[in-house]
Amino acid sequence: MLTGLQVAVLGGDARQLEIIRKLTELDAKVYLVGFDQLEQSFAGAVKEKLEELPFNELDVIVLPVAGLQSTGEVETVFSPHHLRLTKDMLARTPDHCVVFTGISPTALTKLAEQTGKKLIRLLDRDDVAIYNSIPTAEGAVMMAIQHTDFTIHGSTVAVLGMGRVGMSVARTFDSLGANVKLGARRSEHLARAIEMGLTPFSIDELPKEAESLDIIINTIPSLVITAQAIAKMKPHTLIIDLASKPGGTDFQFAKKRGIKSILALGLPGIVAPKTAGQILAGVITDLLKDIDMMKGD
């Protein structure tokens, strides 16, 4: 139980609702900021204006997955008002106050450093990334179906990167009957591809492979789908880039060549916000049960 814990949830999207639900179920006192237009109510949660939050009593602040914008503003889909978390506000919280975020843009990292607050980046955690790879893979399937006129079954699909997301995506498309090729650099990743029954190739060989591909799914956050590779692709080839901004594709050249390319960010929150929220809620509440972490011992 989290009885007595005071938590402020600032903005966010539908994923935040699952976090709020879990926190209130565990008896935490929850302040909701940026939820003016939310009709749903939660026992133990109260709506509050940002400037009226009891910052000096807060044990936890939960930010949206995207953290803060460069201006310090907090994105929210449940309020028309602008929310801006300032250095003064964060500095007023107790020393043990913990800030949860999905990712940490420069503005948020700097703010946490200036105020000496512990910042927990949930999307950096292996468990969250692995859980999130499931709705990400399903979202990639959805996009492949929506943006092609052929079946996944029997098509040739290249998955670039054999990390936590790449492995789930490759396995999912393979199970749907695609001829999956796995592009990677590390020898152990190429070996894993063989163990999974996939066809491995070195990322450097993508230009040679490109002509045979119907769909390319990238998970590597650096430029790997180059103009050289795009020039060899068939007109119907679809590129789905799952890597963080700016992706790993030369989108400008793809557009010039008429190759459809999509930077698909935040798929878990788009295709399965309830599940994605439950993943975050589970990890947050597990961490909050660690009293030593809360006290900074």
C-alpha positions as MATLAB code, in Angstrom:
seq = 'MLTGLQVAVLGGDARQLEIIRKLTELDAKVYLVGFDQLEQSFAGAVKEKLEELPFNELDVIVLPVAGLQSTGEVETVFSPHHLRLTKDMLARTPDHCVVFTGISPTALTKLAEQTGKKLIRLLDRDDVAIYNSIPTAEGAVMMAIQHTDFTIHGSTVAVLGMGRVGMSVARTFDSLGANVKLGARRSEHLARAIEMGLTPFSIDELPKEAESLDIIINTIPSLVITAQAIAKMKPHTLIIDLASKPGGTDFQFAKKRGIKSILALGLPGIVAPKTAGQILAGVITDLLKDIDMMKGD';
ca = [
       0.000    0.000    0.000;
       1.008    3.611   -0.577;
      -1.068    5.097    2.235;
      -0.014    8.632    3.066;
       2.047    9.099   -0.084;
       1.278   12.393   -1.835;
       1.573   12.273   -5.610;
       0.993   14.940   -8.255;
       0.212   13.722  -11.761;
       0.874   16.542  -14.222;
      -0.755   16.324  -17.639;
      -0.287   13.493  -20.090;
      -2.628   11.338  -22.122;
      -4.788    8.234  -21.654;
      -1.821    6.292  -20.283;
      -1.862    8.543  -17.227;
      -5.348    7.333  -16.331;
      -4.035    3.854  -15.606;
      -1.291    5.325  -13.416;
      -3.871    7.363  -11.495;
      -6.109    4.335  -11.072;
      -3.277    2.208   -9.701;
      -2.050    4.905   -7.314;
      -5.511    5.510   -5.863;
      -6.159    1.788   -5.518;
      -3.036    1.621   -3.358;
      -4.377    4.475   -1.196;
      -1.998    7.239   -2.277;
      -3.302   10.793   -2.174;
      -3.245   11.977   -5.772;
      -3.435   15.514   -7.131;
      -4.486   15.800  -10.771;
      -3.160   18.807  -12.673;
      -4.195   19.342  -16.289;
      -7.256   17.106  -16.158;
      -9.953   19.820  -16.268;
     -11.900   18.117  -19.050;
     -11.644   14.609  -17.642;
     -15.150   13.443  -16.751;
     -13.958   10.259  -15.084;
     -13.390   10.502  -11.339;
     -11.108    8.524   -9.048;
     -11.662    8.025   -5.336;
      -8.710    9.547   -3.546;
      -7.761   11.883   -6.402;
      -8.522   15.599   -6.537;
      -8.190   18.047   -9.397;
      -5.930   20.963   -8.626;
      -4.427   23.987  -10.330;
      -0.662   23.841  -10.801;
       0.051   27.018   -8.854;
      -2.069   25.773   -5.923;
      -0.294   22.426   -5.492;
       1.194   21.839   -2.019;
       4.689   21.400   -3.465;
       6.270   21.328   -0.013;
       4.303   18.165    0.803;
       4.760   16.201   -2.426;
       6.582   12.882   -2.357;
       6.247   12.171   -6.066;
       5.635   14.029   -9.325;
       4.566   12.032  -12.366;
       5.141   13.751  -15.706;
       3.933   12.646  -19.149;
       5.993   10.134  -21.093;
       7.485   12.980  -23.162;
       8.605   14.843  -20.036;
       8.763   18.609  -20.514;
       8.919   20.736  -23.623;
      11.903   23.051  -24.048;
       9.790   25.874  -22.589;
       9.035   23.871  -19.459;
       5.457   23.271  -20.555;
       3.735   19.997  -19.770;
       1.657   18.445  -22.536;
      -1.866   17.354  -21.674;
      -4.825   16.201  -23.738;
      -7.335   16.747  -20.930;
      -7.045   20.518  -20.541;
      -6.973   23.571  -22.825;
      -4.749   25.408  -20.350;
      -0.984   25.637  -20.530;
       0.976   24.015  -17.716;
       4.517   25.142  -17.008;
       6.637   23.494  -14.339;
       9.225   25.979  -13.086;
      12.464   25.678  -11.172;
      10.893   27.472   -8.205;
       8.013   24.997   -8.042;
      10.277   21.954   -8.118;
      12.686   23.495   -5.618;
       9.856   23.788   -3.085;
       9.361   20.015   -2.957;
      10.991   17.966   -0.149;
      14.499   16.619   -0.719;
      13.186   13.068   -1.131;
      10.660   14.015   -3.837;
      11.041   11.794   -6.893;
      10.123   12.798  -10.465;
       8.963   10.138  -12.919;
       9.080   10.689  -16.670;
       9.212    8.555  -19.784;
      12.134   10.319  -21.394;
      14.130   13.310  -20.222;
      14.585   16.155  -22.712;
      17.364   18.630  -21.994;
      15.035   21.085  -20.247;
      13.858   18.469  -17.763;
      17.320   17.061  -17.111;
      18.624   20.550  -16.397;
      15.684   21.341  -14.112;
      16.248   18.177  -12.084;
      19.972   18.903  -11.753;
      19.368   22.497  -10.663;
      16.931   21.430   -7.944;
      18.707   18.240   -6.889;
      15.736   15.994   -7.604;
      15.926   12.306   -8.408;
      14.703   11.793  -11.975;
      13.556    8.340  -13.036;
      13.368    7.791  -16.802;
      10.941    4.921  -17.232;
      11.640    4.268  -20.909;
      15.327    3.719  -20.112;
      14.422    0.668  -18.047;
      14.774   -2.749  -19.649;
      11.527   -4.055  -18.167;
       9.468   -1.137  -19.514;
      11.135   -1.341  -22.938;
      10.467   -5.074  -23.191;
       6.839   -4.717  -22.111;
       6.375   -1.792  -24.523;
       7.847   -3.797  -27.386;
       4.617   -5.825  -27.486;
       2.213   -2.961  -28.376;
       4.972   -1.471  -30.545;
       5.138   -4.658  -32.608;
       1.349   -4.763  -32.889;
       1.364   -1.121  -33.951;
       3.933   -1.885  -36.649;
       1.648   -4.641  -37.949;
      -1.275   -2.200  -37.973;
       0.735    0.335  -39.982;
       1.958   -2.300  -42.411;
      -1.629   -3.352  -43.092;
      -2.897    0.228  -43.418;
      -0.176    1.416  -45.786;
       0.262   -1.499  -48.173;
      -1.915   -3.304  -50.706;
      -0.368   -6.734  -50.160;
      -0.398   -9.236  -47.319;
       2.270   -9.463  -44.679;
       2.201  -13.219  -45.240;
       4.634  -14.007  -48.035;
       6.170  -10.528  -48.095;
       9.840   -9.860  -47.459;
      10.377   -7.771  -44.351;
      13.654   -6.387  -43.042;
      13.903   -5.484  -39.367;
      16.892   -3.284  -38.582;
      18.263   -3.650  -35.072;
      18.094   -6.603  -32.710;
      17.398   -4.761  -29.492;
      14.378   -5.158  -27.254;
      11.948   -3.740  -29.818;
      13.602   -5.242  -32.877;
      13.435   -8.758  -31.503;
       9.703   -8.510  -30.732;
       8.952   -6.944  -34.120;
      10.930   -9.606  -35.988;
       9.242  -12.422  -34.091;
       5.769  -10.935  -34.702;
       6.196  -10.517  -38.459;
       7.769  -13.968  -38.706;
       4.737  -15.480  -36.967;
       2.490  -13.818  -39.566;
       4.254  -15.643  -42.375;
       6.606  -12.936  -43.597;
      10.069  -13.751  -44.881;
      11.958  -11.824  -42.202;
      15.515  -10.607  -42.655;
      17.354   -9.161  -39.684;
      19.864   -6.357  -40.185;
      22.393   -5.826  -37.407;
      26.043   -5.006  -36.773;
      26.984   -7.130  -33.792;
      27.908  -10.754  -34.403;
      25.845  -11.980  -31.463;
      22.749  -10.326  -32.919;
      23.330  -11.976  -36.275;
      23.758  -15.290  -34.449;
      20.470  -14.730  -32.597;
      18.726  -14.091  -35.909;
      19.893  -17.485  -37.166;
      18.736  -19.126  -33.922;
      15.279  -17.574  -34.478;
      15.108  -18.924  -38.014;
      15.536  -15.502  -39.627;
      17.895  -14.418  -42.396;
      20.676  -12.192  -41.026;
      22.607   -9.521  -42.879;
      24.982   -6.735  -41.936;
      23.503   -3.230  -41.811;
      26.197   -2.155  -44.253;
      24.693   -4.536  -46.804;
      21.263   -2.849  -46.757;
      21.753   -1.267  -50.218;
      22.302   -4.788  -51.611;
      19.239   -6.160  -49.798;
      16.950   -3.199  -50.522;
      15.735   -4.347  -53.925;
      14.251   -7.534  -52.459;
      12.345   -5.850  -49.612;
       8.647   -5.059  -49.378;
       8.694   -3.577  -45.875;
      11.571   -2.172  -43.821;
      11.139   -1.610  -40.093;
      13.907    0.342  -38.399;
      14.616    0.441  -34.667;
      18.120    1.982  -34.789;
      18.315    5.681  -33.734;
      20.962    6.658  -36.284;
      20.959    7.075  -40.060;
      20.919    3.537  -41.455;
      18.312    3.758  -44.244;
      20.415    5.946  -46.500;
      19.801    7.454  -49.926;
      21.971    4.711  -51.378;
      19.636    2.047  -49.992;
      16.428    3.928  -50.834;
      17.548    4.320  -54.449;
      17.488    0.523  -54.810;
      13.995    0.017  -53.341;
      10.945   -0.995  -55.331;
       8.204    1.673  -55.658;
       5.845   -0.187  -53.326;
       8.361   -0.564  -50.484;
       7.140    0.759  -47.135;
       9.504    2.111  -44.474;
       8.269    2.143  -40.872;
      10.774    3.896  -38.620;
      10.299    3.144  -34.917;
      13.489    4.833  -33.732;
      13.378    7.960  -31.585;
      13.540   11.359  -33.300;
      14.787   12.060  -35.904;
      14.683    8.351  -36.801;
      17.161    6.438  -38.899;
      15.814    7.198  -42.376;
      16.660    9.779  -45.011;
      13.020   10.869  -45.191;
      13.680   13.710  -47.612;
      15.257   11.406  -50.178;
      12.527    8.795  -49.652;
       9.902   11.420  -50.441;
      11.838   12.499  -53.514;
      11.922    8.896  -54.755;
       8.233    8.310  -53.973;
       8.964    5.728  -51.274;
       6.433    5.864  -48.461;
       8.257    6.353  -45.160;
       6.684    6.877  -41.752;
       8.289    7.973  -38.490;
       6.101    6.081  -36.037;
       6.750    7.476  -32.569;
       4.979    6.457  -29.358;
       3.069    3.520  -30.804;
       2.225    1.969  -27.401;
       0.350    5.112  -26.384;
      -1.444    5.229  -29.732;
      -2.478    1.639  -30.349;
      -2.847    0.410  -26.761;
      -2.922    3.308  -24.273;
      -4.601    1.213  -21.587;
      -1.949   -1.512  -21.745;
       0.867    1.027  -22.049;
      -0.494    2.877  -19.013;
      -0.744   -0.335  -17.006;
       2.900   -1.099  -17.801;
       4.007    2.299  -16.501;
       1.682    2.112  -13.496;
       3.028   -1.267  -12.452;
       6.654   -0.145  -12.600;
       6.000    3.181  -10.841;
       4.077    1.632   -7.960;
       6.667   -1.121   -7.506;
       9.387    1.528   -7.233;
       7.358    3.617   -4.818;
       7.031    0.679   -2.443;
      10.767    0.902   -1.913;
      10.829    3.187    1.102;
      14.606    3.519    0.993;
      14.396    4.999   -2.482;
      11.693    7.408   -1.400;
      13.727    8.688    1.513;
      16.897    8.842   -0.559;
      18.709    6.538    1.882;
];
